[in-house]
Amino acid sequence: MTDAMTIDPDYLTRQLQALLAIASPTGFTDEAVRHTAQELARLGLEVKLTRRGAIRALRRGKARRPARGIVSHLDTLGAQVKALKENGRLELVPVGHWSARFAEGARVSILSAKGTYRGTILPLKASGHTFNDEVDCQPTGWRHVELRVDALSRDHNDLTQLGIDVGDIVAVDPQPEFLENGFIVSRHLDDKAGVAIMLAALEAMQRQNIETPVDTYWLFTIGEEVGVGASAALTPEIASLVAIDNGTTAPGQNSREFGVTLAMADQTGPFDYHLSKKLHQLCLAHGVPVQKDVFRYYRSDAASAVEAGHDVRTALIAFGVDASHGYERIHLNALMSNARLCVLYSASNVEIGRDANELSDLEGFTHQEVPDAAPEQVLPADLSTEN
């Protein structure tokens, strides 16, 4: 059944477009949570929310344990008002880790107690007619940008009258473009593309009545960009957790904007040996393009789950993103490939039965025996020839 399974690219694209249209920087995720929870309920899942809004959606399988979890995050990068400046502009601090280099020129919404104001993030020296070559040699950093509000804001007092205050959330416009050749360019593809992948996988499973051997929990977190992630959304039944997030297509990396990028490790260390191996074998067995990568400056929902004390096997599958946390670009091929892998994994047989129990004896415990490589290499005779 899974070999004949089809992912609907139009549904996936529509969901991504809808998600990108909803501002959801960390700390301001309620509307994105509502949209996603309503769509999950429409698809027929049992949907529960934590106090702050992380989503736990259950799709029943033949057995309750060892349940599987698949997770992505709804929150995105953004900014917050640090100070009201005497020149009528706003000092900012980032929400999440991203460079002010990519903030310069961004159109934004200031989400104040009195309503939404529009504005632009600019370098302190923004006018070439005033500063000449200084516009090109000023430093880069959050202390060297400011937010110009599109309202009468000549000084600190005007900003106060507008109702803008320290701590107000600033949402950065995604400015998405969906090109005919399959490329998608936008801010916040990390990780709204991951959410769209999960929804598309679920839509395919529901439409084609795909059964799973165990329960699967489809988790959507609201604080991954600030390191919280999947720390609070898991249940004791979940024995393995597959995170979906961006893979970085950059010099020195093996990620691509096509197929599945299987992360073997991030800055917190290697992912689970057995779960990662299973995902790779599923790709090879079902013709899903796949490549492996290691991320040195990267963490995901999987890391926050383990750090919170959850004893789960973790893995990370990714869609290749060019210029991650900046002006991001992906390709629909990678989104479709990851959605296929989600379905294949959910429908695959359970291989480590003892994972149904949180504690058990040695019986059934896994092996990591690696046989000797064969056949032995036969070295060319001319290798020993002196030049």
Solvent accessible surface area in square Angstrom, and as a share of the most:
residue,aa,sasa,rsa
1,M,140,0.63
2,T,25,0.14
3,D,104,0.54
4,A,78,0.61
5,M,9,0.04
6,T,76,0.44
7,I,11,0.06
8,D,44,0.23
9,P,53,0.33
10,D,92,0.48
11,Y,9,0.04
12,L,0,0.00
13,T,29,0.17
14,R,134,0.49
15,Q,18,0.08
16,L,0,0.00
17,Q,79,0.35
18,A,35,0.27
19,L,0,0.00
20,L,5,0.03
21,A,88,0.68
22,I,37,0.19
23,A,47,0.36
24,S,2,0.02
25,P,3,0.02
26,T,16,0.10
27,G,67,0.65
28,F,86,0.36
29,T,6,0.04
30,D,92,0.48
31,E,94,0.42
32,A,0,0.00
33,V,5,0.03
34,R,145,0.53
35,H,46,0.20
36,T,0,0.00
37,A,14,0.11
38,Q,117,0.52
39,E,19,0.08
40,L,0,0.00
41,A,57,0.44
42,R,155,0.57
43,L,18,0.09
44,G,57,0.55
45,L,13,0.06
46,E,81,0.36
47,V,35,0.20
48,K,136,0.58
49,L,94,0.47
50,T,40,0.23
51,R,246,0.90
52,R,156,0.57
53,G,7,0.07
54,A,9,0.07
55,I,0,0.00
56,R,67,0.25
57,A,0,0.00
58,L,18,0.09
59,R,26,0.10
60,R,144,0.53
61,G,24,0.23
62,K,157,0.66
63,A,44,0.34
64,R,142,0.52
65,R,81,0.29
66,P,15,0.10
67,A,0,0.00
68,R,12,0.04
69,G,0,0.00
70,I,1,0.00
71,V,0,0.00
72,S,0,0.00
73,H,0,0.00
74,L,0,0.00
75,D,0,0.00
76,T,1,0.01
77,L,15,0.07
78,G,0,0.00
79,A,0,0.00
80,Q,61,0.27
81,V,3,0.02
82,K,104,0.44
83,A,30,0.23
84,L,24,0.12
85,K,53,0.22
86,E,134,0.60
87,N,78,0.40
88,G,0,0.00
89,R,69,0.25
90,L,0,0.00
91,E,57,0.26
92,L,3,0.01
93,V,53,0.31
94,P,49,0.31
95,V,15,0.08
96,G,16,0.15
97,H,160,0.71
98,W,18,0.06
99,S,47,0.30
100,A,2,0.02
101,R,153,0.56
102,F,56,0.23
103,A,0,0.00
104,E,54,0.24
105,G,49,0.47
106,A,2,0.01
107,R,80,0.29
108,V,0,0.00
109,S,18,0.12
110,I,0,0.00
111,L,31,0.15
112,S,16,0.10
113,A,106,0.82
114,K,143,0.61
115,G,35,0.33
116,T,85,0.50
117,Y,46,0.17
118,R,88,0.32
119,G,0,0.00
120,T,10,0.06
121,I,0,0.00
122,L,25,0.12
123,P,25,0.16
124,L,72,0.36
125,K,68,0.29
126,A,51,0.39
127,S,46,0.29
128,G,41,0.40
129,H,194,0.86
130,T,97,0.56
131,F,64,0.27
132,N,108,0.55
133,D,100,0.52
134,E,79,0.35
135,V,44,0.25
136,D,126,0.65
137,C,100,0.60
138,Q,34,0.15
139,P,81,0.51
140,T,63,0.36
141,G,20,0.20
142,W,37,0.13
143,R,198,0.72
144,H,49,0.22
145,V,3,0.02
146,E,9,0.04
147,L,0,0.00
148,R,94,0.34
149,V,7,0.04
150,D,71,0.37
151,A,38,0.29
152,L,118,0.58
153,S,17,0.11
154,R,163,0.60
155,D,53,0.27
156,H,73,0.33
157,N,92,0.47
158,D,15,0.08
159,L,0,0.00
160,T,68,0.40
161,Q,119,0.53
162,L,31,0.15
163,G,15,0.14
164,I,3,0.02
165,D,83,0.43
166,V,89,0.51
167,G,31,0.30
168,D,21,0.11
169,I,24,0.12
170,V,0,0.00
171,A,7,0.05
172,V,8,0.04
173,D,31,0.16
174,P,26,0.16
175,Q,113,0.50
176,P,57,0.36
177,E,102,0.46
178,F,58,0.24
179,L,79,0.39
180,E,184,0.83
181,N,96,0.49
182,G,14,0.14
183,F,40,0.17
184,I,5,0.03
185,V,48,0.27
186,S,3,0.02
187,R,12,0.04
188,H,22,0.10
189,L,0,0.00
190,D,8,0.04
191,D,0,0.00
192,K,3,0.01
193,A,0,0.00
194,G,0,0.00
195,V,0,0.00
196,A,0,0.00
197,I,0,0.00
198,M,0,0.00
199,L,0,0.00
200,A,1,0.00
201,A,0,0.00
202,L,0,0.00
203,E,23,0.10
204,A,0,0.00
205,M,0,0.00
206,Q,53,0.23
207,R,109,0.40
208,Q,29,0.13
209,N,122,0.63
210,I,4,0.02
211,E,124,0.56
212,T,2,0.01
213,P,30,0.19
214,V,4,0.02
215,D,3,0.01
216,T,0,0.00
217,Y,18,0.07
218,W,0,0.00
219,L,0,0.00
220,F,0,0.00
221,T,0,0.00
222,I,15,0.08
223,G,4,0.04
224,E,17,0.08
225,E,20,0.09
226,V,78,0.45
227,G,32,0.30
228,V,58,0.33
229,G,8,0.08
230,A,0,0.00
231,S,33,0.21
232,A,68,0.52
233,A,1,0.00
234,L,12,0.06
235,T,18,0.11
236,P,88,0.55
237,E,16,0.07
238,I,5,0.03
239,A,15,0.12
240,S,12,0.08
241,L,0,0.00
242,V,3,0.01
243,A,1,0.01
244,I,1,0.01
245,D,4,0.02
246,N,6,0.03
247,G,0,0.00
248,T,29,0.17
249,T,21,0.12
250,A,51,0.40
251,P,138,0.87
252,G,82,0.79
253,Q,49,0.22
254,N,69,0.35
255,S,10,0.06
256,R,122,0.44
257,E,21,0.09
258,F,92,0.39
259,G,0,0.00
260,V,0,0.00
261,T,0,0.00
262,L,1,0.00
263,A,0,0.00
264,M,61,0.27
265,A,16,0.12
266,D,9,0.05
267,Q,104,0.46
268,T,71,0.42
269,G,23,0.22
270,P,121,0.76
271,F,19,0.08
272,D,30,0.16
273,Y,93,0.35
274,H,36,0.16
275,L,9,0.04
276,S,1,0.01
277,K,100,0.43
278,K,26,0.11
279,L,2,0.01
280,H,42,0.19
281,Q,92,0.41
282,L,24,0.12
283,C,1,0.01
284,L,114,0.57
285,A,81,0.63
286,H,48,0.21
287,G,61,0.59
288,V,4,0.02
289,P,74,0.47
290,V,29,0.16
291,Q,15,0.07
292,K,85,0.36
293,D,12,0.06
294,V,77,0.44
295,F,4,0.02
296,R,164,0.60
297,Y,186,0.71
298,Y,24,0.09
299,R,69,0.25
300,S,2,0.01
301,D,2,0.01
302,A,1,0.01
303,A,6,0.04
304,S,5,0.03
305,A,0,0.00
306,V,73,0.42
307,E,109,0.49
308,A,53,0.41
309,G,65,0.62
310,H,51,0.23
311,D,132,0.68
312,V,21,0.12
313,R,42,0.15
314,T,12,0.07
315,A,0,0.00
316,L,0,0.00
317,I,1,0.01
318,A,0,0.00
319,F,0,0.00
320,G,0,0.00
321,V,0,0.00
322,D,58,0.30
323,A,42,0.32
324,S,35,0.23
325,H,49,0.22
326,G,4,0.03
327,Y,106,0.40
328,E,3,0.02
329,R,89,0.32
330,I,0,0.00
331,H,26,0.11
332,L,41,0.21
333,N,59,0.30
334,A,0,0.00
335,L,0,0.00
336,M,46,0.20
337,S,8,0.05
338,N,0,0.00
339,A,0,0.00
340,R,59,0.21
341,L,1,0.00
342,C,2,0.01
343,V,0,0.00
344,L,4,0.02
345,Y,4,0.02
346,S,0,0.00
347,A,23,0.17
348,S,16,0.10
349,N,115,0.59
350,V,50,0.28
351,E,128,0.57
352,I,30,0.15
353,G,51,0.49
354,R,55,0.20
355,D,29,0.15
356,A,24,0.18
357,N,89,0.46
358,E,118,0.53
359,L,168,0.84
360,S,54,0.35
361,D,102,0.53
362,L,143,0.71
363,E,144,0.65
364,G,56,0.54
365,F,104,0.43
366,T,29,0.17
367,H,136,0.61
368,Q,111,0.49
369,E,139,0.62
370,V,119,0.68
371,P,112,0.70
372,D,137,0.71
373,A,97,0.75
374,A,89,0.69
375,P,125,0.79
376,E,154,0.69
377,Q,160,0.71
378,V,142,0.82
379,L,120,0.60
380,P,80,0.51
381,A,97,0.75
382,D,100,0.52
383,L,119,0.59
384,S,97,0.63
385,T,89,0.52
386,E,158,0.71
387,N,196,1.00
